[in-house]
Amino acid sequence: MMCAAFSDHLLRQVTQVPAGLRLPPASGRKCTRSVPFLFRRPLSGRRCAAASGSVEPATAGADAKALVEFLYDDLPHLFDEQGIDRTMYDDRVVFRDPITKHDTIDGYLFNIRLLKLLFRPNFYLHFVRQTGPYEITTRWTMAMKFILLPWKPELVFTGISIMGVNPQTQKFRSHVDLWDSIENNDYFSFEGLVDFLKQLRIYKTPDLDTPEYLVLKRTANYEIRKYKPFVVVETKGDKLSGSSGFNDVAGYIFGKNSSAEKIPMTTPVFTQAIDDKLSKVSIQIVLPMDKDLDRLPFPTAEAVILKKVEGGIAAVTKFSGKPTEEIVLAKEKELRSALLKDGLNARSGCLLARYNDPGSTYSFVMRNEVLLWLNEFSLE
């Protein structure tokens, strides 16, 4: 779980781990507060004092199963009228994230109320498990909108929460959040504040139907997203940044189909290359999420087809400005390099997602994305 804020920090609302994800083995882990990617390291059965006080003997432990089940049941109420069960936390519970700290349960609950007031959060719980004799770790995603700004920017944080258990009371006595997107997770982290502020920038995203995805992990350089299946209308393109073929696929949704049906606009427009040599490029318009492939009218234009995209795991980098071919290919190269550095294997080819009408949108607020499908990914 996590909390982060601008005057006092961030929010939640819980769902279970997305189907199809592999979770890391439930082994212990060493707590290194300044390194966010904890799951990449083999860990011992002990943890840092910052997370749960002094290390207790490994011969005894908390009732881990009951506490894990409690968190799965309790966290969904973090921001509803019921709220979390404060009786399971010590009065002097220590909370820390990179830009916020509280030392009492009352301060912690005040922070939750502030987050409810300032943001509209969605909190996704990926797993809860025991990682030490008196330590439980959760992994989560939080997406929210800062409603005080006119453009209502969306902020996304992913990471882990290390929760220390008091061996005498069997209640939680500490809660330390570590973000995937920064290196220095110690309070007060200037890097964490910058990470928060950077997400307040303006991207213009049309209020249209769009493929559904969940951000599984957000690093300093890219996001890992899990996409649900979606349907596109597709034809041949010329280059990633090109518009050749757009009128043909747009014609389909404007009524050039077997039933002359007009289909609502969506976003983004995809262009896809199947390899790094751009030997074959296609242009695609996403169809509304409630449309089933088998029930859509047939295209009447030559070389226009309907296709179901099965979804999956994609690495994504976002940028603004006019997406020229040179810029798009440079972004793809940077993304591949970052993925290789992090031990992730991307498929050949890439997609460019363009969310805006270039004729009516200032370039500095355009939302463009380069996507690379991954062969596999696990939350480690």
N, C-alpha and C positions, 0 to 999 in steps of 0.2 A: 504494500500500500504506500501511498505517498501524500505529502502535503507540501506545497510550495507557494509563495505569494509575493505580491508586490506590496505592501503594507501589512501583509500577514498571511497569505498564500493559496492553495489549490483544491480540488474536489473529487467526488465519486458517486457511483451507482453501479451495481455489480451484476456481472454475468459469469458464466462458467467458461473454462478454457475452450477456445474454438476447436471444433471437431477436426481431427486429422493431425493435430500437432503432437510431436513427440516431446515428452518432458524428460529432463535429465534425471539420472538415477538419484534416489533419495539418500545420498551419502552426506556426511558432514562437510563443512566448509570453514576455512579460515576467513575471518572478517578483516578486510583491508579497506578502511573507510575512504581512502583517497583514490581507490581504483574502482571504477564503476562496473567493469565486466567481471564480476566475481565468479560467475559460473564457469569461466574458462580455466580456473585453476583447481587442482586437486586440493581438498581441504581437510583439515583435521577435525576431530570431534569437539574442539574447544573454540571459543569465540572471543572477540575483543571486549574489553571492559566497557568501552563506549557504548556497545550495544546492550549489555545486560549486567554490568557491574563486574565484580571480581569473578574469576573463573571458579566454578564449583567442581568438586570431585566428580570424575566420570563414572564413579560407581553408583551414583544415584541420579535421578532425573525427574523432570516434571511429568505429569500425566499427559504425554504428548498427544495421544490419540484424541482425548477429550478436548484439549485446547485447539487442535487443528479443526475438529468438527465444529467447535464453538465459533472459530473465525469464519468458516464457510457459511455458517448460519447468521452470524452477527453483522458482518461487513455489508451485506445488502441493505441494512437499515441505517447506514452512515449518514445519509442525507434525507431520509424520509421522516415522517412525523414521530415514529417510534424512536429513532436514534439508536446509537450503540448502547450496549449494556455497561454503564460506568462501574458497576460493582465488580467487574472482572479486571479493573485497573487499580493499581495502588494510587493513593491520594497524591503521592509524590512521584508520579510517573514522569520519566524524562523523555521528552520528544525533541528530536533534531532532524532537520533536513538541511540542504546546503544554504538556505537563506532564512530559515525560521527556527526558533527554539522556544520551548515551554518546559516548565519544571513541575507542573501540577496538572491533575486531571481537569480542573476547572479551566485552566489556560488552554489545554488541548481542545476541550469542548467549545470554548469561545472561538477558537480558530476555525473549527468546523462550521459554526454558525456564520462566521464572516465569509467563508468560502461560498456557502449557500446563497448569501446575499449578493455577492459580486459576480458570480459565475454561474453558468449552466452546465454542470459537469456530467460526464459519463465515465464511470469507473468500471474497468474490466479486470476481474481477478483471474489470473492464469493458473496459479496453484498456491497451495499452502502446505508446508511440510516442516518437520523437525530437522534442524541442522546442527544441534548440539544438545547436551543434557538439559540445559535450561534456555534454549533458544529455538524460536520458530521463525521461519522466513517465508514471506509472501512475494510473489512476482505479479506485477500489475501493469496496466496501461491506463492513463487518464487523459481524456480529451475534453476540452472545455472552451467556452466562448467568453471573452472579457466584455461584458455587456455595457460597460461605461463608455467604451469608445464607439463612435458612430459606425465604423466599419466592422465592429464585432469580430476581431481576429480570433481564429481558432488556435489554441495552444495545446500541444501534445507533449506529455512526459511519460517515459517508461522507466522501470527500474525495479528495485527490490526494497522491502522493508524488513529489517532485522528486529525482532521483538524478543526482549529478554524477559524471563519469567523469574519471579521471586520464589526461591525454594521453600520459604516459610509459609507464604500466603497462597502460593500457586496462582497468583495474579500477575498480570503484565506490569513490569516496572520500568521498562524502557522501550523506545520505538525509534529506530534510526533509519532514515530513508537515504538511499543511494540512487542517483540518476545515471542512466546509461549515456547521457549526452555530454557529460563533463568528466574531467579527470579529478579535480579537487572537490570532493564531497564534504570536507570539513566545514562546519559553520565558523565564521561567515565566509561563504565562497563568492568572491567577486566574479569568478567564472560562471557560477550558477546564476547570479543576477543578470549578467550579460546574456546568458542563454534564455532567460525569461524575457528580457527586453527585446531581443532579436525577433521573437515570435509575434511581437506586436505590430510588425510592419504590415503595410497594406498589400494584400493580394485580392484582386477582384475575381470572385468565383460566382458565376451566375446561379441564381436560385432555380436550378433545373434538376431533373432526375439525372442521376449519375451512378456508375457502378459502385456497389457497396463493398467496403473494405474495413478492416480493423488494423490499426498500427500495432504490430507486435513488439517492435523495438525501434526506438528513435536514437540514433547516434548523432555525433556532431556533424556528420557528413551526409547521412542518408536515413531513410526510413525503411523498415521491413514491414510490408503489408500483406495481409491475407485477404485476397479477393474472393468474393462469391462469384459463381458463374453469371455470365451476362451474354446478351445477343447483340451482334453488330450486323449492319448492312455494309458490304465491302465491294470495292472494285480496285483495279490496278492504278497505282500511283507512279510518280516519277522519282521523287527523292523524299527524304524524311521531312524536310522543311517545305516541301512543295504542296500545291493545291490541285494538281492534276487529278481529275476524277471526282472532285468534290461535288460538282454540279450533278453528276450521275447518282451519287448516293444520297445527296440532299433531295433530288427529284423523287426518290422512293418515298421519303417521309412526307413529301408535299402532295402525294397522290398518284405518282406514276407506279402503280402496282396493280395487281389483278382485281382488286375490289375498289380501286380509286379511293382508298381510305387515307385520310390525312392523320399522320401520327405525330404526337407531341414532340417538340424539340427536346434534346438532351445535351449533356456535356460530359466529357470532352470529345473532340475529334481526334482520333488516333491515326498516325501513320506508322507503319510497321515495316522493318527490314528483317529478312530472315537470316542474313549473315552480315559479316563486317565489310563485305565487298559491295553491298547494296545491289546484289544481283537480282533481287525481286523485292519490290516495294508495293505495299497496298495502302489504301486510305479507307478508314472505317468511321461510321457514325454509330454510336451506341444507341440501341433502342430502349424504350422505357422498361424498367425493371419488372413490371407486371405483364410484360408480353412474353408469351411462350412461343418458341421457335415453330412448333407444329401448327400453331393457329394464326400465324402471320400470313398476310397475302403475299403472293409471289411477285418478285420484281419483274417489270416488263422491259426494262432497258437491258440491252445486250451487255454481257460481262459483269453484271451486278448480281451478287449472291447474298444470301443470308447465312450467317455462321454463328454457332454457339462457341463462346470462349469459356473454357472450363474453369477459369479462375486459377487460384493457386497462390504461391508465395512470390512476391516481387520486391526487389530493391528499387527505391525511388529517390531521385534527387529533384528538388524544386528550384525554379529560377524565374526571374522576370525578364522583361525586355523582348525585343523581336528575336524569335528563334531562327536565326540563319543556320544554314547547313554547317558552317564552320563551328558555330557555337554549340550546336546540338552534338556534333561528333566529339567535340572537346569535353562536353559534359558526360558523354558516354564513357570516354576514356578515363576520366577522373573517377567515375563511379566504379568501373571495373577494377581500377587500381586500388580503391579503398576496400572493395569487397575481397580482393585477393589478400590484402594485408590482414584482413580479419578472418581469413580462412574460409571464405564463402565462394561457392562455385556457381557462376552465372551461365545460362545458356547462351548460344550464339544469337546474334541479332538483337534488336532493341525496338522499343516503341517510343514515339514522341506523343505526348498528350497536350493538346492545346485547348484551353478552356474558354477563350475569349474571341469575340469578333474583332479581327485586327483593324477593321475600318472604323470602329466606334469605341475603341479602348486605348487609353494612353499606355504606351509601352512599359512605363515604370511600374504599373499595377497589374500587368498581365500575369496570369498564372500558367506557367509551362512546366512540364515534368518529363524526365527521361526515366523509363522503366526497363528493368532487366529481370526476366523471370529466372528464379533460382531453381537448381536441380533438387535441393533439399535444404531444410532449415529446422533447427530445434532451438528451443529457448534454454540455452545453456549459459 
